[in-house]
Amino acid sequence: MDEIRSDDHKIKTENVKSDSCSQKLRKYFAEYCKDSSIHGIKYIGEQNRTLIEKFWWLTAITFALYYCIILMKAKSDPGIFNYTDYLYKKRRGQSMSKEE
């Protein structure tokens, strides 16, 4: 331990090895993932998971988020909504009218 004299007070400091920015980001991301309540995020940040497993969870979360956004956009119309018709028309490149 080193001692630093400042205003007649002795402050003890430890020789702390400073981490690089990427190491700090990795550490904070792992901590965020560990404490997140979003299902699947925890598995992306765990260090004992394989790269394939992490990729699987990232893909699953991305598709779920995409699906939720599509449903929210489709549900913005207060009328009755048929999601099957929406997907069918979207695949064919057609748009839905306000009456549908």
The first five atom37 places (N, CA, C, CB, O) and aatype in JSON, in Angstrom:
{
  "aatype": [12, 3, 6, 9, 1, 15, 3, 3, 8, 11, 9, 11, 16, 6, 2, 19, 11, 15, 3, 15, 4, 15, 5, 11, 10, 1, 11, 18, 13, 0, 6, 18, 4, 11, 3, 15, 15, 9, 8, 7, 9, 11, 18, 9, 7, 6, 5, 2, 1, 16, 10, 9, 6, 11, 13, 17, 17, 10, 16, 0, 9, 16, 13, 0, 10, 18, 18, 4, 9, 9, 10, 12, 11, 0, 11, 15, 3, 14, 7, 9, 13, 2, 18, 16, 3, 18, 10, 18, 11, 11, 1, 1, 7, 5, 15, 12, 15, 11, 6, 6],
  "atom_mask": [
    [1, 1, 1, 1, 1],
    [1, 1, 1, 1, 1],
    [1, 1, 1, 1, 1],
    [1, 1, 1, 1, 1],
    [1, 1, 1, 1, 1],
    [1, 1, 1, 1, 1],
    [1, 1, 1, 1, 1],
    [1, 1, 1, 1, 1],
    [1, 1, 1, 1, 1],
    [1, 1, 1, 1, 1],
    [1, 1, 1, 1, 1],
    [1, 1, 1, 1, 1],
    [1, 1, 1, 1, 1],
    [1, 1, 1, 1, 1],
    [1, 1, 1, 1, 1],
    [1, 1, 1, 1, 1],
    [1, 1, 1, 1, 1],
    [1, 1, 1, 1, 1],
    [1, 1, 1, 1, 1],
    [1, 1, 1, 1, 1],
    [1, 1, 1, 1, 1],
    [1, 1, 1, 1, 1],
    [1, 1, 1, 1, 1],
    [1, 1, 1, 1, 1],
    [1, 1, 1, 1, 1],
    [1, 1, 1, 1, 1],
    [1, 1, 1, 1, 1],
    [1, 1, 1, 1, 1],
    [1, 1, 1, 1, 1],
    [1, 1, 1, 1, 1],
    [1, 1, 1, 1, 1],
    [1, 1, 1, 1, 1],
    [1, 1, 1, 1, 1],
    [1, 1, 1, 1, 1],
    [1, 1, 1, 1, 1],
    [1, 1, 1, 1, 1],
    [1, 1, 1, 1, 1],
    [1, 1, 1, 1, 1],
    [1, 1, 1, 1, 1],
    [1, 1, 1, 0, 1],
    [1, 1, 1, 1, 1],
    [1, 1, 1, 1, 1],
    [1, 1, 1, 1, 1],
    [1, 1, 1, 1, 1],
    [1, 1, 1, 0, 1],
    [1, 1, 1, 1, 1],
    [1, 1, 1, 1, 1],
    [1, 1, 1, 1, 1],
    [1, 1, 1, 1, 1],
    [1, 1, 1, 1, 1],
    [1, 1, 1, 1, 1],
    [1, 1, 1, 1, 1],
    [1, 1, 1, 1, 1],
    [1, 1, 1, 1, 1],
    [1, 1, 1, 1, 1],
    [1, 1, 1, 1, 1],
    [1, 1, 1, 1, 1],
    [1, 1, 1, 1, 1],
    [1, 1, 1, 1, 1],
    [1, 1, 1, 1, 1],
    [1, 1, 1, 1, 1],
    [1, 1, 1, 1, 1],
    [1, 1, 1, 1, 1],
    [1, 1, 1, 1, 1],
    [1, 1, 1, 1, 1],
    [1, 1, 1, 1, 1],
    [1, 1, 1, 1, 1],
    [1, 1, 1, 1, 1],
    [1, 1, 1, 1, 1],
    [1, 1, 1, 1, 1],
    [1, 1, 1, 1, 1],
    [1, 1, 1, 1, 1],
    [1, 1, 1, 1, 1],
    [1, 1, 1, 1, 1],
    [1, 1, 1, 1, 1],
    [1, 1, 1, 1, 1],
    [1, 1, 1, 1, 1],
    [1, 1, 1, 1, 1],
    [1, 1, 1, 0, 1],
    [1, 1, 1, 1, 1],
    [1, 1, 1, 1, 1],
    [1, 1, 1, 1, 1],
    [1, 1, 1, 1, 1],
    [1, 1, 1, 1, 1],
    [1, 1, 1, 1, 1],
    [1, 1, 1, 1, 1],
    [1, 1, 1, 1, 1],
    [1, 1, 1, 1, 1],
    [1, 1, 1, 1, 1],
    [1, 1, 1, 1, 1],
    [1, 1, 1, 1, 1],
    [1, 1, 1, 1, 1],
    [1, 1, 1, 0, 1],
    [1, 1, 1, 1, 1],
    [1, 1, 1, 1, 1],
    [1, 1, 1, 1, 1],
    [1, 1, 1, 1, 1],
    [1, 1, 1, 1, 1],
    [1, 1, 1, 1, 1],
    [1, 1, 1, 1, 1]
  ],
  "atom_positions": [
    [[0.83, -1.17, 0.0], [0.0, 0.0, 0.0], [0.88, 1.24, 0.0], [-0.94, 0.0, 1.2], [1.93, 1.28, 0.63]],
    [[0.41, 2.23, -0.71], [1.1, 3.52, -0.74], [0.39, 4.47, 0.19], [1.15, 4.09, -2.19], [-0.8, 4.33, 0.47]],
    [[1.13, 5.44, 0.67], [0.53, 6.46, 1.51], [0.66, 7.8, 0.81], [1.18, 6.49, 2.91], [1.73, 8.15, 0.31]],
    [[-0.42, 8.55, 0.78], [-0.43, 9.86, 0.16], [-0.73, 10.88, 1.25], [-1.47, 9.95, -1.01], [-1.67, 10.71, 2.02]],
    [[0.08, 11.93, 1.31], [-0.1, 12.97, 2.31], [-0.88, 14.11, 1.67], [1.29, 13.46, 2.88], [-0.44, 14.69, 0.67]],
    [[-2.02, 14.43, 2.23], [-2.86, 15.5, 1.71], [-3.48, 16.25, 2.87], [-3.94, 14.95, 0.76], [-4.24, 15.67, 3.65]],
    [[-3.17, 17.52, 3.0], [-3.7, 18.37, 4.07], [-3.5, 17.73, 5.44], [-5.2, 18.64, 3.85], [-4.41, 17.66, 6.26]],
    [[-2.31, 17.28, 5.67], [-1.92, 16.67, 6.94], [-2.74, 15.43, 7.3], [-2.05, 17.68, 8.04], [-2.79, 15.05, 8.47]],
    [[-3.36, 14.8, 6.32], [-4.07, 13.55, 6.55], [-3.4, 12.48, 5.71], [-5.59, 13.68, 6.21], [-3.06, 12.7, 4.55]],
    [[-3.22, 11.34, 6.3], [-2.65, 10.23, 5.55], [-3.77, 9.41, 4.94], [-1.75, 9.35, 6.46], [-4.69, 8.97, 5.63]],
    [[-3.69, 9.22, 3.64], [-4.68, 8.42, 2.93], [-3.97, 7.22, 2.36], [-5.39, 9.25, 1.8], [-2.97, 7.35, 1.65]],
    [[-4.46, 6.04, 2.67], [-3.86, 4.83, 2.16], [-4.57, 4.44, 0.86], [-3.93, 3.67, 3.2], [-5.8, 4.4, 0.8]],
    [[-3.79, 4.18, -0.15], [-4.36, 3.73, -1.43], [-3.72, 2.41, -1.81], [-4.14, 4.79, -2.56], [-2.56, 2.14, -1.49]],
    [[-4.48, 1.61, -2.5], [-3.96, 0.34, -2.98], [-3.44, 0.52, -4.39], [-5.04, -0.76, -2.94], [-3.93, 1.36, -5.15]],
    [[-2.46, -0.27, -4.72], [-1.99, -0.28, -6.1], [-2.99, -1.07, -6.92], [-0.54, -0.89, -6.21], [-2.94, -2.3, -6.95]],
    [[-3.88, -0.37, -7.57], [-4.95, -1.0, -8.33], [-4.56, -0.98, -9.79], [-6.31, -0.29, -8.1], [-4.23, 0.07, -10.35]],
    [[-4.61, -2.13, -10.39], [-4.32, -2.23, -11.82], [-5.53, -1.71, -12.57], [-3.99, -3.71, -12.23], [-6.64, -2.2, -12.4]],
    [[-5.31, -0.71, -13.4], [-6.45, -0.15, -14.13], [-6.8, -1.06, -15.31], [-6.12, 1.29, -14.63], [-5.93, -1.49, -16.06]],
    [[-8.08, -1.33, -15.44], [-8.57, -2.15, -16.54], [-8.72, -1.29, -17.79], [-9.92, -2.82, -16.17], [-8.93, -0.08, -17.71]],
    [[-8.62, -1.93, -18.92], [-8.85, -1.2, -20.17], [-10.33, -0.94, -20.33], [-8.29, -1.99, -21.38], [-11.16, -1.52, -19.63]],
    [[-10.66, -0.07, -21.26], [-12.06, 0.3, -21.48], [-12.89, -0.92, -21.89], [-12.15, 1.39, -22.56], [-14.02, -1.09, -21.42]],
    [[-12.35, -1.76, -22.76], [-13.11, -2.94, -23.2], [-13.32, -3.93, -22.06], [-12.38, -3.63, -24.37], [-14.37, -4.57, -21.98]],
    [[-12.35, -4.05, -21.18], [-12.51, -4.95, -20.03], [-13.59, -4.42, -19.08], [-11.18, -5.12, -19.29], [-14.37, -5.19, -18.53]],
    [[-13.61, -3.09, -18.89], [-14.63, -2.5, -18.04], [-16.02, -2.68, -18.65], [-14.34, -1.01, -17.8], [-16.97, -3.01, -17.95]],
    [[-16.13, -2.45, -19.96], [-17.42, -2.63, -20.63], [-17.9, -4.07, -20.53], [-17.32, -2.21, -22.09], [-19.08, -4.33, -20.28]],
    [[-16.98, -5.0, -20.72], [-17.33, -6.42, -20.61], [-17.81, -6.76, -19.2], [-16.13, -7.3, -20.99], [-18.77, -7.5, -19.02]],
    [[-17.13, -6.2, -18.21], [-17.49, -6.44, -16.81], [-18.88, -5.85, -16.51], [-16.43, -5.83, -15.87], [-19.7, -6.51, -15.88]],
    [[-19.14, -4.61, -16.94], [-20.42, -3.97, -16.7], [-21.54, -4.67, -17.45], [-20.36, -2.5, -17.11], [-22.65, -4.81, -16.92]],
    [[-21.27, -5.12, -18.68], [-22.28, -5.85, -19.44], [-22.64, -7.16, -18.76], [-21.79, -6.12, -20.88], [-23.82, -7.52, -18.67]],
    [[-21.63, -7.87, -18.26], [-21.89, -9.14, -17.56], [-22.7, -8.9, -16.29], [-20.56, -9.84, -17.21], [-23.59, -9.68, -15.96]],
    [[-22.4, -7.81, -15.59], [-23.15, -7.49, -14.38], [-24.59, -7.11, -14.71], [-22.46, -6.35, -13.61], [-25.51, -7.52, -14.01]],
    [[-24.77, -6.33, -15.77], [-26.13, -5.96, -16.2], [-26.92, -7.21, -16.58], [-26.07, -4.98, -17.4], [-28.07, -7.37, -16.18]],
    [[-26.29, -8.09, -17.34], [-26.98, -9.31, -17.76], [-27.37, -10.17, -16.57], [-26.1, -10.12, -18.72], [-28.45, -10.76, -16.54]],
    [[-26.49, -10.24, -15.6], [-26.75, -11.06, -14.41], [-27.95, -10.53, -13.63], [-25.51, -11.1, -13.5], [-28.73, -11.32, -13.09]],
    [[-28.1, -9.21, -13.56], [-29.16, -8.6, -12.75], [-30.41, -8.24, -13.54], [-28.64, -7.38, -12.09], [-31.38, -7.74, -12.97]],
    [[-30.41, -8.49, -14.85], [-31.55, -8.11, -15.68], [-32.74, -9.03, -15.42], [-31.16, -8.15, -17.16], [-32.59, -10.21, -15.14]],
    [[-33.94, -8.44, -15.52], [-35.15, -9.24, -15.34], [-35.72, -9.67, -16.7], [-36.2, -8.45, -14.55], [-36.75, -10.35, -16.73]],
    [[-35.09, -9.29, -17.79], [-35.54, -9.69, -19.12], [-35.09, -11.12, -19.36], [-34.99, -8.72, -20.23], [-33.9, -11.44, -19.24]],
    [[-36.03, -11.98, -19.7], [-35.7, -13.4, -19.86], [-34.72, -13.6, -21.02], [-36.97, -14.23, -20.1], [-34.93, -13.08, -22.12]],
    [[-33.66, -14.33, -20.78], [-32.68, -14.66, -21.8], [-31.43, -13.79, -21.75], [0.0, 0.0, 0.0], [-30.36, -14.23, -22.17]],
    [[-31.56, -12.58, -21.23], [-30.39, -11.68, -21.16], [-29.34, -12.27, -20.21], [-30.81, -10.26, -20.67], [-28.14, -12.14, -20.45]],
    [[-29.79, -12.91, -19.17], [-28.87, -13.5, -18.19], [-27.92, -14.49, -18.87], [-29.66, -14.19, -17.06], [-26.74, -14.57, -18.52]],
    [[-28.45, -15.25, -19.82], [-27.66, -16.3, -20.46], [-26.62, -15.74, -21.43], [-28.57, -17.26, -21.19], [-25.61, -16.39, -21.71]],
    [[-26.86, -14.54, -21.95], [-25.9, -13.92, -22.86], [-24.66, -13.47, -22.1], [-26.53, -12.73, -23.6], [-23.54, -13.54, -22.62]],
    [[-24.85, -13.0, -20.87], [-23.74, -12.46, -20.09], [-22.95, -13.46, -19.28], [0.0, 0.0, 0.0], [-21.89, -13.13, -18.76]],
    [[-23.45, -14.67, -19.14], [-22.72, -15.67, -18.34], [-21.44, -16.1, -19.04], [-23.61, -16.89, -18.08], [-21.42, -16.36, -20.24]],
    [[-20.38, -16.17, -18.28], [-19.08, -16.49, -18.88], [-18.9, -17.97, -19.17], [-17.98, -16.02, -17.97], [-18.07, -18.33, -20.01]],
    [[-19.64, -18.83, -18.51], [-19.47, -20.26, -18.74], [-20.32, -20.79, -19.89], [-19.8, -21.02, -17.47], [-20.32, -22.0, -20.15]],
    [[-21.05, -19.92, -20.58], [-21.85, -20.33, -21.74], [-20.98, -20.35, -22.99], [-23.05, -19.37, -21.94], [-20.05, -19.57, -23.12]],
    [[-21.3, -21.26, -23.89], [-20.56, -21.32, -25.15], [-21.02, -20.2, -26.07], [-20.73, -22.71, -25.84], [-22.08, -19.62, -25.86]],
    [[-20.22, -19.9, -27.07], [-20.54, -18.85, -28.03], [-21.82, -19.18, -28.8], [-19.37, -18.64, -29.0], [-22.6, -18.29, -29.12]],
    [[-22.03, -20.46, -29.1], [-23.23, -20.88, -29.82], [-24.48, -20.63, -28.97], [-23.14, -22.37, -30.21], [-25.5, -20.16, -29.48]],
    [[-24.39, -20.93, -27.67], [-25.51, -20.71, -26.77], [-25.84, -19.22, -26.65], [-25.2, -21.29, -25.39], [-27.01, -18.83, -26.67]],
    [[-24.81, -18.41, -26.53], [-25.02, -16.96, -26.43], [-25.64, -16.43, -27.72], [-23.69, -16.23, -26.15], [-26.54, -15.58, -27.67]],
    [[-25.18, -16.92, -28.85], [-25.74, -16.51, -30.14], [-27.2, -16.93, -30.23], [-24.94, -17.1, -31.31], [-28.03, -16.16, -30.71]],
    [[-27.53, -18.14, -29.77], [-28.91, -18.62, -29.79], [-29.81, -17.7, -28.97], [-28.98, -20.06, -29.24], [-30.88, -17.3, -29.44]],
    [[-29.39, -17.35, -27.76], [-30.2, -16.49, -26.91], [-30.33, -15.09, -27.51], [-29.6, -16.42, -25.51], [-31.4, -14.49, -27.43]],
    [[-29.28, -14.56, -28.09], [-29.34, -13.25, -28.73], [-30.32, -13.28, -29.9], [-27.95, -12.81, -29.2], [-31.09, -12.33, -30.08]],
    [[-30.29, -14.35, -30.69], [-31.21, -14.49, -31.81], [-32.65, -14.6, -31.32], [-30.84, -15.72, -32.66], [-33.55, -13.97, -31.88]],
    [[-32.88, -15.4, -30.3], [-34.24, -15.58, -29.76], [-34.79, -14.27, -29.22], [-34.24, -16.65, -28.66], [-35.96, -13.94, -29.44]],
    [[-33.98, -13.52, -28.51], [-34.41, -12.23, -27.95], [-34.7, -11.23, -29.08], [-33.34, -11.66, -26.99], [-35.67, -10.48, -29.01]],
    [[-33.86, -11.23, -30.11], [-34.05, -10.32, -31.24], [-35.35, -10.63, -31.97], [-32.87, -10.41, -32.2], [-36.11, -9.71, -32.28]],
    [[-35.62, -11.9, -32.25], [-36.87, -12.27, -32.92], [-38.08, -11.94, -32.06], [-36.87, -13.75, -33.26], [-39.09, -11.47, -32.58]],
    [[-38.0, -12.18, -30.77], [-39.12, -11.86, -29.87], [-39.38, -10.36, -29.85], [-38.84, -12.37, -28.43], [-40.53, -9.93, -29.89]],
    [[-38.33, -9.57, -29.8], [-38.48, -8.12, -29.81], [-39.08, -7.64, -31.14], [-37.12, -7.44, -29.57], [-39.96, -6.78, -31.15]],
    [[-38.6, -8.2, -32.25], [-39.12, -7.86, -33.57], [-40.62, -8.19, -33.66], [-38.34, -8.6, -34.67], [-41.41, -7.39, -34.15]],
    [[-40.99, -9.37, -33.18], [-42.38, -9.8, -33.21], [-43.26, -8.88, -32.37], [-42.5, -11.25, -32.71], [-44.37, -8.53, -32.77]],
    [[-42.76, -8.48, -31.21], [-43.52, -7.56, -30.35], [-43.73, -6.21, -31.04], [-42.8, -7.36, -29.01], [-44.81, -5.63, -30.96]],
    [[-42.7, -5.72, -31.71], [-42.81, -4.44, -32.41], [-43.83, -4.54, -33.53], [-41.45, -3.99, -32.96], [-44.64, -3.63, -33.72]],
    [[-43.79, -5.63, -34.29], [-44.76, -5.83, -35.37], [-46.18, -5.85, -34.81], [-44.47, -7.15, -36.13], [-47.09, -5.24, -35.38]],
    [[-46.38, -6.56, -33.71], [-47.71, -6.61, -33.11], [-48.17, -5.25, -32.6], [-47.74, -7.62, -31.98], [-49.34, -4.9, -32.74]],
    [[-47.26, -4.49, -32.01], [-47.63, -3.16, -31.51], [-48.02, -2.24, -32.66], [-46.48, -2.55, -30.71], [-48.98, -1.48, -32.55]],
    [[-47.27, -2.3, -33.76], [-47.61, -1.47, -34.92], [-48.95, -1.9, -35.51], [-46.5, -1.56, -36.0], [-49.76, -1.06, -35.9]],
    [[-49.18, -3.19, -35.56], [-50.42, -3.7, -36.14], [-51.61, -3.4, -35.23], [-50.32, -5.2, -36.39], [-52.72, -3.2, -35.72]],
    [[-51.4, -3.37, -33.95], [-52.48, -3.14, -32.99], [-52.79, -1.65, -32.8], [-52.13, -3.75, -31.66], [-53.7, -1.31, -32.05]],
    [[-52.05, -0.76, -33.47], [-52.31, 0.67, -33.29], [-53.67, 1.06, -33.82], [-51.23, 1.48, -33.98], [-54.22, 2.08, -33.41]],
    [[-54.23, 0.26, -34.74], [-55.58, 0.5, -35.22], [-56.56, -0.08, -34.2], [-55.8, -0.13, -36.64], [-56.43, -1.25, -33.83]],
    [[-57.54, 0.71, -33.72], [-58.42, 0.2, -32.66], [-59.42, -0.86, -33.13], [-59.17, 1.35, -32.06], [-60.12, -1.44, -32.29]],
    [[-59.51, -1.12, -34.42], [-60.45, -2.12, -34.92], [-59.99, -3.53, -34.61], [0.0, 0.0, 0.0], [-58.93, -3.74, -34.03]],
    [[-60.81, -4.48, -34.99], [-60.47, -5.9, -34.79], [-59.35, -6.24, -35.75], [-61.72, -6.83, -35.01], [-59.36, -5.83, -36.91]],
    [[-58.38, -7.0, -35.28], [-57.18, -7.27, -36.06], [-57.02, -8.77, -36.26], [-55.93, -6.67, -35.37], [-57.15, -9.54, -35.31]],
    [[-56.74, -9.17, -37.48], [-56.47, -10.57, -37.79], [-55.01, -10.67, -38.22], [-57.44, -11.11, -38.9], [-54.65, -10.27, -39.33]],
    [[-54.18, -11.19, -37.35], [-52.74, -11.23, -37.6], [-52.38, -12.15, -38.77], [-52.01, -11.67, -36.35], [-51.41, -11.88, -39.48]],
    [[-53.13, -13.21, -38.98], [-52.86, -14.13, -40.08], [-53.02, -13.41, -41.43], [-53.8, -15.35, -40.0], [-52.19, -13.57, -42.32]],
    [[-54.08, -12.63, -41.56], [-54.28, -11.86, -42.79], [-53.15, -10.85, -42.99], [-55.64, -11.14, -42.76], [-52.68, -10.64, -44.11]],
    [[-52.73, -10.23, -41.9], [-51.65, -9.25, -41.97], [-50.36, -9.89, -42.5], [-51.4, -8.62, -40.59], [-49.71, -9.34, -43.39]],
    [[-49.98, -11.03, -41.96], [-48.76, -11.71, -42.41], [-48.87, -12.18, -43.84], [-48.44, -12.89, -41.5], [-47.93, -12.07, -44.62]],
    [[-50.04, -12.7, -44.2], [-50.26, -13.18, -45.56], [-50.1, -12.04, -46.56], [-51.66, -13.82, -45.69], [-49.42, -12.19, -47.57]],
    [[-50.71, -10.91, -46.27], [-50.61, -9.76, -47.18], [-49.2, -9.17, -47.17], [-51.63, -8.69, -46.78], [-48.73, -8.71, -48.21]],
    [[-48.54, -9.16, -46.04], [-47.18, -8.63, -45.97], [-46.23, -9.47, -46.82], [-46.7, -8.58, -44.51], [-45.36, -8.93, -47.49]],
    [[-46.39, -10.78, -46.8], [-45.54, -11.66, -47.61], [-45.76, -11.43, -49.1], [-45.81, -13.13, -47.28], [-44.83, -11.56, -49.89]],
    [[-46.97, -11.09, -49.47], [-47.27, -10.84, -50.87], [-46.95, -9.41, -51.29], [-48.73, -11.14, -51.15], [-47.08, -9.06, -52.46]],
    [[-46.54, -8.58, -50.34], [-46.19, -7.2, -50.65], [-47.39, -6.27, -50.68], [0.0, 0.0, 0.0], [-47.27, -5.14, -51.15]],
    [[-48.53, -6.71, -50.21], [-49.72, -5.88, -50.17], [-49.82, -5.18, -48.83], [-50.98, -6.72, -50.43], [-49.3, -5.67, -47.82]],
    [[-50.48, -4.04, -48.82], [-50.7, -3.35, -47.55], [-52.16, -3.5, -47.15], [-50.31, -1.85, -47.64], [-53.04, -3.71, -47.99]],
    [[-52.41, -3.4, -45.86], [-53.77, -3.53, -45.37], [-54.44, -2.16, -45.38], [-53.8, -4.14, -43.94], [-53.81, -1.15, -45.07]],
    [[-55.7, -2.14, -45.73], [-56.44, -0.89, -45.72], [-56.93, -0.59, -44.31], [-57.63, -0.94, -46.71], [-56.87, -1.46, -43.43]],
    [[-57.4, 0.63, -44.09], [-57.88, 1.02, -42.76], [-59.11, 0.2, -42.34], [-58.21, 2.52, -42.74], [-59.32, -0.03, -41.15]],
    [[-59.92, -0.23, -43.32], [-61.12, -0.99, -42.99], [-60.8, -2.4, -42.53], [-62.04, -1.05, -44.19], [-61.57, -3.02, -41.8]],
    [[-59.66, -2.92, -42.95], [-59.28, -4.28, -42.6], [-58.72, -4.26, -41.2], [-58.26, -4.88, -43.6], [-58.34, -5.3, -40.68]]
  ]
}
